Amino acid sequence: MSLASTSFNVPATADYAHDWALVDVETSGLMARRDRVLSVAVVTIGQDGEQTGEFSTLLNPGCDPGPVEVHGLTTERLRGAPTFDQVAGRIGAMLQDRVLVAHNAQFDYDFLAHEFARARMWLPVSQRLCTLALNRQVDPPTDNMKLGTLAAHYGVPQQHAHDALDDTRVLAGILRASLREAARLDLPLPLVTCPPRAESRFTPQPPKTPCAYRNPGRLTPGGPLRQGMKIAITGETAHARAELVGRAVAAGLNMMASVSRHTSVLVTNEPTSASAKARRAESEGVPVIDEHTFLQLLADVRTGTAHEATAAVSAGIAPVAATVRERATEPESTTVPDPDMSVPDVSVPDLCVPDAPVLPPPSPGVSVPAPRQVGDSAHTLGTPLTGHRVLVLGGVHADAVAARTRVVELGGSAAINLSASVTEVVLLTGGPQDRRMNRVLALELPVHDAHWLIAPTAAGRVTATVRAREPKVMPRGGVIDLPMPHGTASPEWYVTASWAPQTGCEIDVVAFLLDEDEQVTSDEEFTFYGAPESPAGTVRLLTGGPAEQTIAVDLASLPPATRKVVVAAAIDGATTFGTVGAVQIGAAPGSSGAPIARATLDAATTERTMLLAEIYRRGPLWRLRTVGQGYDQGLDSLARGYGVDISD
C-alpha cells in the first residue's frame, strides 16, 4: 500500500515521505559490544510506500548462539551460514541514503554498528527512526508496545515471531499505520541523527571490579591509606600505570579516572602540572602525594568499612501493587547533591498541593472542590478526570503550570503533546493561536476554557483510545513500588523523559548510581551522552528521538553498593527548563512495556539541570520517586556533587 495514498493522507512531499530501510536482527545476547548478530533482514520501501527490495540471511557468529529458546537458531542451523563481513557490503548498499527503521531502533543500530566495525567498515546510516518512539508519541490504546501487540492493533498479520524476515515485513505494516496516525495528529517524526561512529567506540571494555569498601574520606598528612579511599593518578609514572592500578585495587582502594571533592588523594610526580586532574585537586583541596610515597603507603593499607550488604529480594515475594504515597508518609529524604556543593537549591513548588491555582473565578452558583490534602489519593474513584488525558494550550508559564497541576489534582493526566490518548483540550490566553489547534478541531476533541478546571462536568467524550489499565498519575514527590514478577528477578526498568520539540538547545538525560553515602563509587557509575552504557550494560542511555531519552536499568545486576539510581536532565547552553516547559516521565518494565506510572514536571523557571526521578531500595523492594528538583548551574556542577568530574 502506498504511503501517499488517500487512505494514509500523507502527501509525497511531506515530512513523512522518506526512503526507508526496515531492519530486524536476531542476536546471541543483549549487549552489542559483546554479543553477535545471528540473522538479519532488510526491507526497503520508497517514498510512495511501496517495497523496493528485500534481503535476509542467517549468519555464523563463531560463538554460542545464546537463548535458542527465544530465537530458535541453534549452532547446527547456523553452521555453513556466511559471516557478517561476507554480507556487509550488500547490507550497506541497502542502507545507504535511507532512514534506518527498527522496533527499538537503537538496539538494531548498535548491533549493526558493531558488526560493521568488526568488518572494518562504516555503517552507512545518517538517520534512524524507532517505531517504538513513534508509537509512544502516537500513544495508541494498547496494553504495551510490543511488535505483536501493535501488529494486532493495526491489523498487520504476523506469522513467525522472532523470525527476522517476518518481523521486518510486520514492521513495514506497522510503519505505514504509524505514519498515518502521525500525520493525522500532525506529529513530527522522532528522527535521530546518526553521526559516523569511531571504531574504537566498539572495543569491548571489561567492567571495573566494584570496590567493596566505603570511602573513608581524604588521606591525612602522615596518615595511612584505608580501603575504600578514592585514588586518582595523573602524569608520567616510573612504574607502569597498569601495575600501580592493579596493586591498589588488590589492596582494596578505589581507583578513579577523574578528581572530585570526594577524591581521597591524587598521585602525581608533577604536582604543579597543568593537567585537568591536578587543577581540580588544587581547587578542591585534595591531598597530593608522589609515586614513591604512594608505593610506601601501599605496603600498609588499613582495613576499611565494607558497603552495607544488599538486601536480597526473596523469590517468594508476591507481586507488589503499585501504590502512590506522598512524602508525608515517606521518612527517607529525596536525593540531592551534597549540600556543600556550590549549586544553589532552586526547589520548584510542590505540585501535590498548589498554593493557589491561577484560574478564573468560578461562575455564579458553581462550587469549587476543596484542595486535596497531602496523603489523599489522586486516583480516588469518582474524581472527575480519572481516565482522562488533558492537553493545556497557551497561557503564561505560571498559568499553564497551575492548570496542569489542577488536572492532576482532579485525577487526570496532563499531556504535553497531542496524541491519540488526549481526551480534552483546555485553552488559556493565546491557546487558540497554538499551531496544534487546527488538528485539535479536525479531531473534534472537546475544547474548554480555564473555568472548566474549577469544577469539570462530564467530558464531552472519552475517546475509544482509553486503555484497559491506565498508568498511575504521579505528582511531584509521589512514590510507587516497582512490581516484581512472582518467583523471577526484577525486570529491566525504563524511565523515559520526553518534552516538546526544541530549537536552539539540546537536553541530555543522565543517570548516577549512588551508594549509601550518596556518591558514585566509580566513574563508570555515571551514564551520560559521552558514556551511554556502563561497562557491564547495567545502565544504558537510549535515544528515541530529539525530544525523548530513556534510562534503562537492570535492577538485578546493579553493583552491590548501589542504593539509588538518580535520573536527571541537563540543558546544554543558556536555555532554561522554564523555557522548555513541561517534562513528562514514564516508568515501564522492559523496552516495550506499557508505562505503569507517569508524571508531568513543569514548575521550573531558571533551572538548567533537573533531578527527574530516582529508583531506590527500600528493604527488599525497589521504588520509584518523582523528584522535580532544579538547579541553576550546569551538569558539571551537578556531577561534582555526586563525586564525578565530567570535564575529564
C-alpha positions in Angstrom: 0.0 0.0 0.0 1.3 3.5 -0.8 2.2 5.9 1.9 1.0 8.6 -0.4 -2.4 7.1 -0.9 -5.6 8.8 0.2 -6.2 6.3 3.0 -3.0 7.4 4.6 -3.4 11.1 3.7 0.4 11.6 3.5 1.5 13.8 0.6 4.6 12.6 -1.1 6.3 15.9 -0.3 5.5 15.9 3.4 7.9 15.2 6.3 6.5 11.7 6.4 7.9 10.6 3.0 11.4 9.1 3.1 13.3 6.3 1.5 13.2 3.7 4.3 15.3 0.6 5.2 13.5 -1.5 7.7 15.8 -3.8 9.7 15.5 -6.6 12.2 18.3 -8.6 13.8 18.3 -11.7 16.0 21.2 -11.8 18.3 23.1 -14.0 20.7 22.5 -11.6 23.6 21.6 -8.1 24.5 25.0 -6.3 24.7 26.0 -5.1 21.2 29.7 -4.7 22.1 29.9 -8.3 23.3 27.2 -10.4 21.5 26.8 -11.1 17.8 24.1 -10.9 15.1 22.7 -14.4 14.2 20.3 -13.3 11.4 19.5 -10.1 9.7 16.7 -8.9 7.4 16.4 -5.7 5.5 13.3 -4.5 3.6 13.5 -1.2 1.6 10.5 1.0 1.0 10.3 4.0 -1.3 8.7 7.4 -0.6 5.5 6.2 -2.1 5.2 3.4 0.5 5.9 0.6 -2.0 8.5 -2.1 -1.2 11.6 -1.8 -3.4 13.9 -4.6 -2.1 14.3 -7.4 0.4 17.2 -9.4 1.8 17.6 -11.8 4.7 20.2 -14.3 5.8 21.4 -16.4 8.7 24.9 -15.6 10.0 27.6 -17.7 11.5 28.7 -15.7 14.6 31.6 -18.0 15.5 30.3 -18.2 19.1 27.5 -19.7 21.2 24.1 -18.6 19.8 22.7 -17.7 23.2 19.0 -18.0 24.0 17.9 -20.7 21.5 14.6 -20.9 23.2 13.8 -17.4 22.1 15.1 -17.2 18.5 15.4 -20.9 17.7 18.8 -20.5 16.0 20.9 -23.4 17.0 24.6 -23.9 16.2 23.6 -26.6 13.7 21.3 -24.2 11.9 23.9 -21.5 11.7 26.7 -23.8 10.6 27.6 -23.1 7.0 25.9 -19.7 7.0 28.0 -16.7 5.9 29.8 -14.5 8.4 28.7 -10.9 8.7 31.7 -9.5 6.8 30.7 -11.6 3.8 27.3 -9.9 3.5 28.2 -6.4 5.0 28.6 -4.9 1.5 25.2 -5.9 0.4 23.5 -4.8 3.6 25.4 -1.5 3.4 24.2 -0.9 -0.1 20.6 -1.3 1.0 21.0 1.0 4.0 22.8 3.7 2.0 20.9 7.0 1.7 17.9 5.6 3.5 16.4 6.1 7.0 17.0 3.0 9.1 13.8 1.9 10.8 13.5 -0.7 13.5 11.4 -1.5 16.6 13.7 -0.3 19.4 16.0 1.1 16.7 19.0 1.9 18.9 19.3 -1.9 19.6 19.4 -2.9 16.0 21.6 0.2 15.1 24.1 -0.6 17.8 24.4 -4.2 16.8 24.9 -3.3 13.1 27.4 -0.6 14.0 29.5 -3.1 16.0 29.3 -5.7 13.2 30.3 -3.2 10.6 33.2 -2.1 12.8 34.4 -5.7 13.2 34.3 -6.0 9.4 36.4 -2.8 9.2 33.6 -0.9 7.5 31.4 2.1 8.3 27.7 1.7 8.9 26.2 3.9 6.2 23.3 5.3 8.2 22.8 9.0 8.9 19.3 8.9 10.4 17.2 6.3 12.1 13.5 6.1 13.2 12.3 4.0 16.1 8.7 2.7 15.7 8.6 2.3 19.5 9.4 6.0 20.0 7.0 7.0 17.2 4.2 5.0 18.8 5.0 6.4 22.2 4.2 9.8 20.6 1.1 8.5 18.9 0.1 6.7 22.1 -2.4 4.1 20.8 -4.7 2.3 23.2 -2.6 -0.8 23.5 -1.6 -2.6 26.7 2.1 -2.5 25.6 4.3 -1.5 22.6 5.5 -5.0 21.6 5.7 -5.7 17.9 3.0 -8.3 18.1 0.6 -6.1 20.1 1.0 -3.2 17.7 0.6 -5.5 14.7 -2.7 -6.8 16.2 -3.8 -3.2 16.9 -3.1 -2.0 13.3 -4.4 -5.2 11.7 -1.0 -6.4 10.4 -0.7 -10.2 10.1 2.2 -11.8 12.0 3.2 -15.4 11.2 6.6 -16.2 12.8 7.6 -14.1 15.8 11.4 -13.7 16.2 12.0 -14.6 12.6 14.0 -11.6 11.2 12.3 -11.5 7.8 8.8 -11.9 9.1 9.4 -9.4 11.8 10.6 -6.9 9.2 7.6 -7.5 7.0 5.3 -6.9 10.0 7.4 -3.8 10.8 6.6 -2.4 7.4 2.9 -2.6 8.1 3.3 -1.0 11.5 5.4 1.8 10.0 2.7 2.6 7.4 0.0 2.6 10.0 2.1 4.6 12.5 2.9 7.2 9.8 -0.8 7.5 9.0 -1.5 8.2 12.7 1.4 10.6 13.0 0.0 12.6 10.0 -3.5 12.5 11.5 -2.1 14.1 14.7 0.4 16.3 12.9 3.3 14.9 14.9 6.9 15.5 14.0 8.8 12.3 13.3 11.3 11.4 16.0 14.2 11.1 13.6 17.6 10.5 15.3 20.8 11.8 13.6 23.4 9.0 13.5 26.9 10.6 13.1 29.8 8.3 12.0 31.0 6.2 14.9 34.6 5.6 15.6 35.8 2.0 15.6 37.4 2.3 19.0 33.9 3.0 20.4 33.1 -0.7 19.8 36.1 -2.1 21.5 34.8 -4.2 24.4 35.8 -2.8 27.8 35.9 -5.2 30.8 33.8 -3.9 33.7 35.7 -2.4 36.6 35.7 -4.6 39.7 33.5 -2.7 42.2 35.3 -1.6 45.3 33.9 -3.4 48.3 34.6 -0.6 50.8 33.0 2.7 51.6 35.1 5.9 51.0 36.6 6.8 54.4 37.5 10.3 53.2 40.7 12.1 52.5 44.2 11.0 53.3 45.5 12.8 56.4 49.1 14.2 56.4 51.3 11.4 57.6 48.4 9.0 57.9 47.8 5.6 56.2 45.8 4.7 53.2 42.5 2.9 54.1 40.5 0.5 52.0 37.8 2.3 50.0 39.8 5.5 49.5 39.3 7.1 46.1 42.6 7.4 44.3 43.4 9.2 41.1 46.7 9.2 39.2 48.0 11.8 36.7 51.1 12.4 34.7 54.1 10.2 33.9 55.0 7.4 36.4 58.1 5.4 36.9 56.1 2.2 37.2 53.6 1.1 34.6 50.2 2.7 35.2 48.5 -0.7 35.0 50.8 -2.1 37.7 50.0 0.8 40.0 46.3 0.4 39.5 46.4 -3.4 39.9 48.3 -3.2 43.2 46.0 -0.5 44.5 42.8 -2.4 43.6 44.2 -5.6 45.1 44.8 -3.6 48.3 41.1 -2.5 48.4 41.5 1.0 47.1 39.0 2.6 44.6 40.9 3.8 41.5 39.2 6.7 39.8 39.7 8.2 36.3 38.8 11.8 37.5 39.2 14.0 40.5 36.3 15.4 42.5 35.7 16.8 46.0 35.3 13.1 47.2 38.8 12.1 46.0 41.0 10.9 48.8 44.3 11.6 47.3 45.9 12.4 43.9 49.1 10.6 43.0 51.4 12.6 40.7 55.1 13.2 40.2 54.3 16.6 38.8 52.2 18.4 41.4 52.5 21.7 39.6 51.5 20.3 36.2 48.6 21.9 34.2 46.7 18.6 33.9 42.9 18.7 34.5 43.2 16.4 37.4 46.0 18.5 39.1 44.0 21.7 38.6 40.9 20.1 40.0 42.8 18.7 43.0 44.2 22.1 43.8 40.7 23.8 43.5 39.1 21.2 45.7 41.9 20.9 48.3 42.6 17.2 47.5 45.8 16.0 49.1 48.6 15.3 46.6 51.4 12.7 47.0 54.1 11.4 44.7 54.5 7.9 43.3 57.2 6.9 45.8 55.1 7.9 48.8 52.1 6.1 47.3 54.1 2.8 46.9 55.3 3.1 50.5 51.7 3.6 51.8 50.5 0.6 49.7 52.6 -1.6 51.9 50.3 -1.0 54.8 46.7 -0.2 53.8 44.4 -0.3 56.8 41.1 -2.2 56.9 38.1 -0.3 55.6 34.4 -0.4 56.2 32.5 -2.7 53.8 29.5 -1.4 52.0 26.3 -2.5 53.6 25.1 -5.9 52.4 22.4 -5.6 49.7 19.0 -6.8 50.9 18.3 -9.8 48.8 14.9 -9.9 47.2 13.2 -13.1 48.1 12.0 -15.2 45.2 8.8 -15.9 47.2 7.6 -12.3 47.5 4.2 -11.9 45.9 3.7 -9.2 43.3 3.5 -5.8 44.9 0.7 -3.5 43.9 2.0 -0.1 42.7 0.6 2.5 45.1 1.2 6.2 45.2 2.4 7.6 48.5 3.1 11.2 49.4 6.2 12.4 51.2 4.3 12.8 54.4 4.4 9.0 54.7 7.9 8.6 53.4 10.5 9.3 56.0 13.5 9.0 53.7 14.7 12.2 52.0 14.8 13.0 48.4 18.2 12.6 46.8 20.0 15.9 46.2 23.7 16.6 45.7 25.9 17.2 48.7 24.8 20.4 50.4 28.4 21.7 50.3 28.2 21.7 46.5 28.3 25.2 45.1 24.9 24.8 43.4 22.1 26.8 44.9 19.0 24.7 45.5 16.2 26.2 43.5 13.4 24.0 44.6 10.4 24.1 42.4 6.9 24.4 44.0 5.3 21.3 45.4 3.0 20.1 42.7 0.9 17.9 45.1 -0.9 20.8 46.6 -0.7 24.1 44.6 -0.9 27.2 46.8 -3.4 29.0 44.5 -4.2 27.7 41.1 -4.2 30.7 38.7 -7.6 30.1 37.3 -10.5 32.5 36.5 -13.1 32.9 39.3 -16.0 30.3 39.2 -19.2 31.2 37.6 -22.1 32.1 40.0 -23.5 29.0 41.6 -20.6 26.8 40.8 -19.0 25.2 43.9 -15.2 24.8 44.0 -13.9 21.5 45.3 -11.7 21.8 48.4 -7.9 21.3 47.6 -6.7 17.8 48.0 -4.6 17.3 51.2 -1.2 15.7 51.2 -1.8 12.0 51.6 -5.0 11.8 49.6 -5.0 9.6 46.6 -5.0 11.2 43.2 -6.9 8.2 41.9 -9.9 8.1 44.2 -12.9 6.6 42.4 -15.2 9.3 41.3 -12.6 12.1 40.7 -13.9 14.0 37.7 -10.9 13.4 35.4 -10.0 9.9 36.2 -9.0 8.2 33.0 -8.8 11.5 31.1 -5.7 13.0 29.5 -5.9 16.8 29.1 -3.7 19.0 26.9 -3.3 22.6 28.1 -2.5 25.1 25.3 -1.4 28.7 25.8 -1.1 30.8 28.9 1.9 32.3 30.6 4.2 29.8 32.3 2.7 30.1 35.8 -0.9 29.8 34.5 -0.1 26.7 32.4 1.7 25.1 35.4 -1.3 25.7 37.6 -3.7 24.4 35.0 -1.8 21.1 34.6 -1.5 20.8 38.3 -5.2 21.1 38.6 -5.7 18.4 36.1 -3.6 16.0 38.2 -5.5 17.2 41.4 -8.7 16.1 39.7 -7.3 12.6 38.9 -6.4 13.3 35.3 -3.2 13.1 33.4 -1.6 16.2 32.0 -0.4 15.8 28.4 2.5 17.8 27.0 1.9 16.9 23.3 -1.1 16.0 21.2 -1.5 12.2 20.9 -4.3 9.6 20.3 -4.9 9.4 24.1 -5.7 13.1 24.6 -9.4 13.3 25.6 -9.8 17.1 26.2 -8.1 20.4 25.5 -8.0 23.4 27.8 -7.3 26.8 26.2 -5.6 29.6 28.2 -4.7 33.0 26.9 -3.2 32.6 23.4 -4.2 28.9 23.2 -6.4 29.4 20.1 -3.2 30.5 18.2 -1.3 27.4 19.0 -0.3 25.6 15.8 -2.0 22.4 17.1 -5.4 23.9 17.3 -6.2 23.1 13.6 -5.5 19.5 14.3 -7.5 19.6 17.6 -10.5 20.9 15.8 -10.2 18.4 13.0 -10.1 15.6 15.5 -13.2 17.0 17.2 -11.7 16.9 20.6 -13.7 18.6 23.4 -12.3 22.1 24.0 -12.8 24.1 27.2 -11.6 27.3 28.7 -9.9 27.5 32.1 -13.2 27.8 34.0 -13.9 24.1 33.3 -11.0 23.1 35.5 -12.6 24.6 38.6 -15.5 22.0 38.5 -15.3 20.0 35.3 -18.5 18.4 34.2 -18.6 15.0 32.4 -16.4 15.3 29.4 -18.0 15.5 26.0 -16.4 12.2 25.3 -13.7 9.9 26.5 -12.4 8.6 23.2 -12.1 4.9 22.4 -8.4 5.1 22.9 -8.7 4.6 26.7 -6.6 1.5 27.8 -7.9 -1.2 30.0 -5.2 -0.2 32.5 -4.1 3.4 32.5 -0.7 4.4 34.1 -0.7 5.9 37.6 -0.6 9.7 37.6 2.1 10.7 40.0 2.6 14.2 41.5 5.9 15.6 42.3 7.3 13.6 45.2 5.0 10.7 44.5 6.3 7.2 45.2 5.4 3.8 43.8 6.7 0.3 44.5 8.1 -1.3 41.3 6.2 -4.5 40.8 8.2 -7.7 40.8 7.0 -10.8 39.0 6.5 -13.7 41.4 9.5 -16.0 41.5 11.5 -14.1 39.0 14.3 -11.5 39.1 13.3 -7.8 38.8 12.8 -6.8 35.1 14.8 -4.1 33.4 13.1 -0.8 34.0 12.9 2.0 31.5 12.5 5.6 32.8 11.6 7.7 29.7 11.7 11.5 29.7 10.0 13.5 26.9 9.4 17.1 26.2 8.0 19.4 23.4 10.5 19.5 20.5 13.0 22.3 20.9 15.1 24.5 18.6 18.3 26.2 19.7 19.1 23.9 22.6 19.8 20.2 23.4 18.5 18.3 26.5 20.6 15.5 27.9 19.3 12.8 30.2 21.8 11.3 32.6 22.0 8.8 35.5 24.0 8.4 38.6 24.4 5.2 40.6 24.8 6.2 44.3 26.0 4.2 47.3 24.8 4.7 50.9 27.0 7.8 51.1 25.2 9.4 48.1 28.3 9.1 46.0 29.2 7.3 42.8 31.7 4.6 43.7 33.4 4.8 40.4 33.4 7.0 37.2 31.7 4.2 35.3 28.6 4.7 37.5 27.8 7.9 35.7 25.9 7.4 32.5 25.6 10.3 30.1 25.9 11.2 26.4 29.7 10.6 26.5 29.4 7.2 28.2 25.9 6.0 27.2 26.4 2.5 28.6 28.0 1.2 31.8 30.7 -1.4 31.1 28.5 -4.3 32.4 25.5 -3.0 30.5 23.6 -2.5 33.8 22.5 1.1 33.0 22.1 2.4 29.4 21.1 5.7 27.9 18.7 5.3 24.9 17.8 8.0 22.4 14.4 7.6 20.9 14.2 10.9 19.2 15.2 14.6 19.6 12.6 15.0 22.3 12.8 11.7 24.1 15.6 9.9 26.0 15.4 6.8 28.3 17.5 5.4 31.1 17.3 1.6 31.2 18.3 0.0 34.5 18.7 -3.7 35.1 17.9 -3.9 38.8 19.0 -7.5 39.1 22.6 -6.7 38.1 23.3 -3.4 39.8 26.6 -3.2 41.7 26.1 -4.4 45.3 26.8 -1.0 46.8 24.1 0.8 44.7 21.3 2.2 46.8 19.8 4.7 44.4 19.8 5.5 40.7 19.2 9.2 40.1 17.8 10.2 36.7 18.4 13.8 35.8 18.3 16.1 32.8 20.5 19.0 31.8 20.3 21.7 29.1 23.4 22.5 27.0 23.5 26.3 26.8 21.8 29.2 28.4 18.2 28.0 27.8 16.3 27.1 31.0 13.7 24.5 31.8 11.2 27.3 32.3 11.6 27.9 28.5 11.4 24.2 27.7 8.3 23.8 29.7 6.9 20.5 30.9 9.0 17.3 31.1 7.0 14.1 31.2 8.5 11.0 32.7 7.1 7.5 32.5 8.3 4.2 34.0 7.8 0.9 32.2 9.0 -2.7 32.7 11.1 -3.5 29.6 11.6 -1.6 26.4 8.1 -2.4 25.0 6.2 -2.4 28.3 3.3 -0.1 29.0 4.1 2.6 31.5 2.9 1.8 35.0 3.3 5.4 36.1 3.5 8.8 34.5 4.3 12.3 35.9 4.5 15.8 34.4 7.2 18.0 35.9 6.7 21.6 34.8 7.2 24.2 37.5 10.8 25.0 36.6 11.8 28.6 35.9 15.5 29.4 35.8 16.9 25.9 36.2 19.4 24.4 33.7 19.6 21.0 35.5 16.7 19.0 36.9 16.5 15.8 39.0 13.6 14.0 37.4 13.3 10.7 39.3 15.1 8.2 41.5 14.9 4.5 41.8 15.9 3.4 45.3 16.0 0.4 47.6 13.5 0.1 50.5 14.1 -3.2 52.3 13.6 -6.0 49.7 11.8 -3.7 47.3 12.8 -1.1 44.6 10.8 2.1 44.5 10.4 5.0 42.0 10.0 8.5 43.2 9.4 11.6 41.1 11.6 14.5 42.1 11.3 17.7 40.1 14.2 19.4 41.8 16.1 22.1 39.8 19.4 23.9 39.9 20.6 26.9 38.0 24.1 25.6 37.3 25.0 23.1 34.6 25.6 19.3 34.5 29.3 19.6 35.5 28.3 21.1 38.9 25.6 18.5 39.5 28.0 15.7 38.7 30.7 17.0 41.1 28.1 16.9 43.9 27.9 13.2 43.3 31.7 12.7 43.1 32.5 12.7 39.4 34.1 15.3 37.2 32.9 15.2 33.6 35.5 17.7 32.5 38.0 14.8 32.4 
